[in-house]
Amino acid sequence: MSKAGADRPPALLAGVGVLALVLLTLPVAGLVQRAPWSALPGLLTDSTVLEALRVSLVVSVVATAVCAALGVPLALILARVRLPFPRLVRAFVMLPMVMPPVVGGTALLFALGRRGLVGQWLDSWFGLRLPFTTAGAVVAASFVALPFLVVTVEAALRQAGADLEEAGSALGARAWANLVHVTLPAIRPALGAGIALAWARAIGEFGATITFAGNLPGRTRTLPLQTFLALEQDPEAAIAISLALLAVSLTVLVALRTRWTPR
């Protein structure tokens, strides 16, 4: 038997694999087939869609910046520091990735709401109210997107090892200089991938946002929320927005193809 023949999976497994591929691609094909291509420019330049786009860009970009500012130090701690109960700590870090988004939004509400665990003090001490505000939408998007950056950067740090950092320290480099000139350049591709994944997750967030920040036009109504609303009133607009978000997702995957797909 030839090597190519030996590498082929059994016919039954190949058939199941093709069925899985159909399951993944059929919804996209259905969306593309129903797209109102001729009316697409008008639908995507509608004032309500442009307003939702503005909110989405503001929320996702700020949330990505928050994820980078908080996620890189957290990834460094997970990769370089011996923590007590490391598996439990890592489980909490990854929890938003598997938690239902609505549950995440509910948890944020009871933690940061006006009567929440911390939110009551934010309100009484600083007059800061996060629910149903743009800042609240940023918090919700950061909550669900942060683990994607942390996991990506931590894996790169573990793969790179600490030899270069130790060499820099031995040569007299301070901790900040080591971080800026040694650690971050060594993981630059992974850091870029983590930022892209965090942004893509933030711009597509729905459940935690609508639960914690609401669906207020011009403040918290992002493109996913506008899509949900349009499904009941204007299905063609919902399809148009869905295609735009699909294009964003594909762009991110293509940009990260060297990290997530074989050459």
SVG drawing of the C-alpha trace seen along z (x, -y; Angstrom):
<svg xmlns="http://www.w3.org/2000/svg" viewBox="-41 -61 67 63">
<polyline fill="none" stroke="black" stroke-width="0.4" points="0.0,0.0 1.3,-3.4 2.1,-6.0 -0.7,-8.3 -3.2,-5.4 -2.0,-4.6 -2.5,-8.2 -6.1,-8.3 -8.7,-7.9 -11.3,-5.0 -14.2,-5.8 -16.7,-6.0 -14.5,-8.5 -14.0,-10.5 -17.8,-10.6 -18.4,-11.9 -15.7,-14.5 -17.3,-15.7 -20.7,-15.9 -19.0,-18.0 -17.6,-20.3 -21.1,-20.7 -22.5,-21.5 -19.9,-24.3 -20.3,-25.8 -24.0,-25.4 -25.1,-28.3 -22.6,-30.6 -23.8,-29.4 -27.4,-30.1 -26.5,-33.6 -24.7,-34.3 -27.5,-32.9 -30.1,-35.1 -28.0,-38.3 -29.6,-41.3 -26.5,-42.1 -27.9,-44.9 -29.3,-46.7 -26.2,-46.0 -24.6,-49.4 -27.8,-51.2 -28.5,-48.8 -25.0,-49.2 -25.0,-53.0 -28.3,-53.4 -28.0,-55.9 -28.9,-53.3 -26.3,-50.8 -23.6,-53.5 -24.5,-54.5 -24.2,-50.9 -20.9,-50.6 -19.5,-53.7 -20.5,-52.2 -19.0,-48.9 -15.7,-50.4 -15.4,-52.5 -16.3,-49.7 -14.1,-47.0 -11.0,-49.2 -11.1,-50.5 -11.9,-47.0 -8.9,-45.6 -6.6,-48.3 -7.9,-47.3 -7.2,-43.6 -3.7,-44.4 -3.0,-46.5 -4.3,-43.9 -3.7,-40.7 0.0,-40.9 0.9,-41.3 -1.5,-38.5 0.1,-36.2 3.5,-37.0 2.4,-36.1 0.9,-32.8 4.0,-31.9 6.7,-33.0 5.4,-33.0 4.8,-30.0 1.3,-30.6 -0.6,-28.6 -3.3,-26.5 -2.2,-27.4 -4.9,-25.2 -7.6,-26.9 -6.2,-30.4 -6.0,-29.4 -9.5,-28.0 -10.8,-31.4 -8.8,-33.1 -10.4,-30.9 -13.9,-30.9 -15.3,-33.6 -14.4,-31.6 -16.8,-28.8 -19.3,-30.7 -22.6,-31.5 -22.4,-35.2 -25.7,-36.0 -24.4,-34.4 -21.3,-36.6 -23.5,-39.7 -25.5,-38.7 -22.4,-38.2 -21.1,-41.6 -24.4,-43.1 -24.3,-41.7 -20.6,-42.6 -20.6,-46.1 -24.2,-47.2 -25.5,-50.0 -26.2,-47.5 -23.5,-45.0 -20.6,-43.7 -18.2,-46.5 -20.6,-48.7 -22.3,-50.0 -19.0,-51.5 -18.1,-52.8 -21.5,-54.6 -21.3,-56.0 -17.6,-57.0 -17.1,-58.1 -20.5,-58.4 -19.5,-55.9 -22.3,-53.8 -21.3,-51.2 -24.6,-49.4 -26.4,-50.7 -23.5,-53.0 -20.8,-52.8 -18.2,-52.2 -20.3,-49.2 -20.3,-47.9 -16.5,-48.2 -16.3,-46.3 -18.5,-43.5 -16.5,-43.2 -13.2,-43.2 -14.5,-40.5 -15.3,-38.1 -12.3,-39.0 -9.5,-39.1 -8.9,-35.3 -8.2,-35.0 -5.3,-37.4 -4.0,-35.9 -4.1,-32.3 -2.3,-33.3 0.4,-35.3 1.0,-32.9 1.5,-30.0 4.1,-32.1 5.9,-33.0 6.1,-29.4 7.4,-28.4 10.0,-31.2 11.3,-30.3 13.0,-32.6 16.6,-32.2 16.8,-35.6 15.2,-37.4 17.7,-35.8 20.6,-36.7 19.3,-40.3 19.1,-40.4 22.6,-39.0 23.9,-41.8 22.3,-44.4 19.0,-45.1 16.2,-46.4 12.9,-44.6 11.1,-47.2 14.0,-47.3 14.0,-43.5 10.2,-43.5 10.4,-46.2 13.6,-45.1 13.6,-41.3 10.3,-39.8 7.8,-41.7 9.9,-41.5 10.3,-37.8 6.5,-37.2 5.5,-40.0 3.7,-37.7 1.7,-36.0 0.9,-39.4 -0.4,-40.6 -2.5,-37.4 -3.9,-37.8 -4.8,-41.4 -6.6,-40.5 -8.5,-37.7 -9.5,-39.9 -10.7,-42.6 -12.7,-40.1 -14.3,-38.7 -15.1,-42.2 -16.7,-43.4 -18.9,-40.3 -20.0,-40.3 -23.8,-40.1 -25.0,-38.3 -22.9,-40.0 -23.4,-43.4 -27.2,-43.3 -27.4,-41.9 -25.0,-44.3 -25.0,-47.4 -28.5,-47.2 -29.4,-48.0 -29.4,-51.8 -29.1,-53.5 -25.9,-55.6 -24.6,-54.3 -24.6,-50.5 -26.3,-49.3 -23.4,-47.6 -23.7,-45.8 -24.6,-42.4 -27.4,-44.0 -28.5,-46.0 -28.6,-42.7 -30.8,-41.1 -33.2,-44.0 -33.3,-44.1 -34.2,-40.4 -37.7,-41.3 -38.1,-44.5 -35.9,-44.3 -34.5,-40.8 -32.5,-42.1 -30.7,-44.6 -29.9,-41.8 -28.4,-39.8 -26.4,-42.7 -24.9,-43.4 -24.3,-39.7 -22.3,-39.6 -20.2,-42.5 -19.4,-40.8 -18.7,-37.6 -16.2,-39.5 -14.5,-40.8 -14.2,-37.3 -12.8,-35.9 -10.3,-38.8 -9.0,-38.1 -8.7,-34.4 -6.8,-35.1 -4.5,-37.5 -3.7,-34.8 -3.5,-32.0 0.1,-31.2 -0.7,-30.6 -4.0,-28.7 -3.7,-26.8 -0.9,-24.8 1.1,-26.4"/>
</svg>
